């Protein structure tokens, strides 16, 4: 009986961990990244990014702070609408497709230390 309860506890732990959003699948990482970026939660977006992308986000964050300091109204509560498409995975690289404002977009991801990270470049 003791093993039965142990098994149930492990099952609940697994369900809890997998249902708490996110995850380490490319699509979940891409979606979490886009939501964070939309809310201008740069710290969260950086957690999901490669070093190269972190540098780009730091620049974007600086520009956003300057705009806000100049009195521009930046709504961080409304996340831009987007719809995730499929992710094409090829080994340690993935391309996740999404649609935002009627335009098809994509995010490149790479595995870094076993975790999927968004890998942006200047071209997109």
N, C-alpha and C positions, 0 to 999 in steps of 0.2 A: 504494500500500500504506500509505503514511503517513497518508493521509486515512481509510482504513479503520480503523486503530487509533485515530485521533482520534474517529471516529464511535462506536466501541465504548466509548471512555472517557467520552464525553458520555452515552451511553445508560446506562452503569453509574452515573454521577453522578445522573442523573435518577431512576433506580430507587431508589438509595440515599436520596435526599432525600425521595421520596414514601413510602417504606416505613418511615421512622423515626418512626412514630406521629404523632399530632397532625395538623397540617395547618391550613389556614385555611378549611375548610368548616365551616358552622355546627354540624353534628352532631359533628365531631371536637372542636371547641372546647368545646361543651357537655359532651361526655363527659370531656374532660380536666379541665374545671372541676369537675365533680361528683366525680371521683376525688380531685383535690387537696383539695377541701373535706372529703371523707370522711376523708382522712388528716390533716386540719388543717394542710395545707401552704398557709398563707395567702399566702405570697409567690407561689407558683405560681398560685393562684386569682386573685390581684390582677393578675398579668400578663395574664390572660384576661378582664379586667373593665373596664367603663367607670369613669369617675371616681366616679359616684354609687354604684356597686357597691363600689368600693374603700373608700369611707367606711363602708358597711354592714359590710364584712368586717373593717375595723379595729375597729369596735365589737364584733363577734362575737369577734374574737381577744382583745380585752381581757377580755371576760367569761370566756372559756375559760381565760385565764391566771389570773384571780382564782379560778376554781373549782379549778384545779390547785393554786394556792397554799394553798387551804383544805383540801387533802387529798383532794379528789374524784378518783377513779380515772378517767382519761379514756384510753380505748384508741385510740391513733392508728394502730395497725398494721392494724386490720380496717376495711376500707372497706365502708360499708353497701352491700348489694346493690341494684342498680338495673338496669333494662333500657331501653336507648334505643329510642325509637320513631322516627317520622318527623319531619322538620323542614319546616315550611312557610315558604318564602322569598317575600318580596314586596319586591323592590328591595333597599334597604339595611336591611331588617328581617327577622327570622326568629323563628319560635316553634318550639322543639324540645320534643317530648313525650317523657316517660319515665315508667316505673313504679318506685316504691320502696315496699317494705313493703305491696304490694297496692294502693297509692293512685296514681292517675294525677296526674302533675305536669307542669309546663311551665317552660321557661326562655326568656326573651326575649333576643334578641341583636340588636345593631345593628352596622353597619360603621362603624369609626372609622379614618380614614386608610388605608382599604383592607383592614383586618383586622377579622374578626368578634370582637366582645366581648360578654360576658354583661352584660345590662342589667337588674339586679334593681330592684324597687321595694318599698315597704312592703306592698303588697297581694299580692306574690308573683311 
